[in-house]
Amino acid sequence: MKLKQLAFLLPFVAVTANAEDIVISTDNNALVYNVADNGRVYQKYFGKKLKNASDYASMPNGQEIYITSGMEDYYEPALHIVHADGNPSTLLTYTGHKTSTLADGAKQTVISLSDKEYSDNVDVYFIVYPEHDIIKTYTTITNGEKKPIKLEKFASSMLHFDNGDYYLTQFNGDWASEANMSETKLEYGRKQLDTKLGARANMFCSPFFQLGIDSPAKENSGDLLVGTLGWTGNFRFTFEVDHKGELRVISGINPYASSRILKKGETFSTPEFIFTLSDEGQGKASRNFHDWARDHQLYKGNDTRMTLLNNWEATYFDFDENKLVNLIGEAKELGVDMFLLDDGWFGNKYPRHSDTQGLGDWDETKNKLPNGIGALTDAAKKNGVKFGLWIEPEMVNPKSELYEKHKDWVITLPNRDEYYFRNQLVLDLSNPKVQDYVFDIVDGLKTKYPDIAFFKWDCNSPITNIYSNYEKMDQDHLYVDYVKGLYNVLDRIQAKYPDLLMMMCSGGGGRSDYEGLKYFTEFWPSDNTDPIERLYIQWGFSQIFPAKTLCAHVTTWNRSTPVKFRTNVAMMGKLGFDLKLDDMSKDEVAYCKRAIKNYNSLKPVILEGDQYRLVSPYEGEHAATMYVGKNDGDAVLFTFDIYPRYKQQITKSESTVKLNGLNPSARYAVTEIDRTDGKDSKIGEYSGEYLMQVGIPLFTLNRLNSRVFSIKKI
Ligand code: GLA
């Protein structure tokens, strides 16, 4: 991926070898480094951009850009090299910096550093998207010595803060309860957020954080850093407050069990740490990320997304061709764009009738699908819907023909009993032969069935029994090489099938990172589709990911909740259904059909617009979120009443929702749409100023009640 970027590099536009200050700035922020007299590079400033760049000259230097082990510093280093002679220290001095414009318009600055005694080089890259206030940063480390060196620590980024108080918001949980938000004040010492799960890496912790600077994070005000690592594997964020109250934030691959031998002349590229600094709290930071992701990072970021009907919760493993063809008919009846066939369609010696067997054997189970996938893509075509297919190509059940044939391709320990997570093991993607095998799964299916438009790519197990037959004496390379192997496969798939769309899934939201989203158009945030839980889960993920990436399905989880409530929660993301029509009454089916039509007309606003989170489910019994269209400024608002207490009263101010993102001087007609009676209901006409400053009473004391409003300029 980095290579691709480099290949697009336009000629360098400026080379400044002896500049004192190196200013890396977005429209609103600046990160300033200084080359000191001792030749070392220090962070001088990180904050709101100053009008006169010359003002940075009078600022004192802070901490070093990329603190190395073994020198004067007493805290966690960003880089720890053990040199060929065993010396564990590194001293980096400035050798130059270059700025250039990349093909997508981003501005790149590379600061080059070198350990002169050892000839090792470190380049620190900054790629700036000025209008989005987003900076991506990573490093490359090159062994200039005659013999191999060992990288013990190799962060992507180190940022320093000298503000007094820092409040960290983390996003953690477990299967079916992903991305819970909680905030802690950082005090002296070290706090780390990390994962050691390898694959399904984000099952317990998402790879992003928010850092309230001086005050706790707020939705619409306050200085806030939001950062994330683009790496579909083990990550680590270290927050360390020192004895002076200064904070360092070190982000990168988790160095746990991952020291790397770099051969003579070899370069290691760290993944991108992507961050934004907002002076208007979480809301603005999210919108920075959403806009940037659509324009620059997400695969097909500016294309719309398909609605779908998935069969997982409708059938689980219990289906045959007839059942599926019926469901394809139901997809058409509902009016969705695609039918997605989930787990359970493959394996013959060990048919996949449950999660205990068959993974690895990607041929259709004959007695379930006697006419193969082709019969289903044909049925989909006849019904005018697209066809998608579930695969889990990185995994193997021990009860499979693949395991019998190729135990050498499986990550498993010698001389130990195997232990299993969901009855399965992980294939060794560090091995190029295994990469070929995984590529061939997709290639084979696409060659045989070109009408497959979409894959749901699952990954249900962390890496267990950690040992690679391929890595041999370099076992510490496995975690990193696994992810590189995965990217290699995904690069090949993308190059050969550029129109193929894919959902990133990992036993729910076990994969949720921006490097993955260069290959996947969307991801599955959680297997938990209880709509109340989803309000929280989607609230968490929306802090960093735009609505079009968040797959949200209407299912029968918590089916006592009205289908409208379930649908409205899902309409705030990429809408899908995962049920049978006879799970619903006729009226409910009729409502869903209308809701899909409504969603289709609201898509440009929800998927491409600016998101404003108005009322947090974390703060009470109601929630509200709105989206404002980029083109005309028309908006859509979703409100939810969750659990009123027994005999609870609602005051006027509690029922009032103040809107955001509107033009204060424009006038808007507010209409309740998507009602169960199918009739729109006019609420009133107001100025943008009134809607934002005074607000209108939209919350009710009705239990599990949801409402959708269209807000149109008059
Ligand atoms: C994982 C996914 C589910 C479903 C099952 C199939 O749990 O998150 O959506 O695809 O696997 O086994």
Residues whose N, C-alpha, C, O or C-beta is under 5 A from the ligand:
A	BS01	GLA	W312 D342 D343 S506 G507 G508 D527
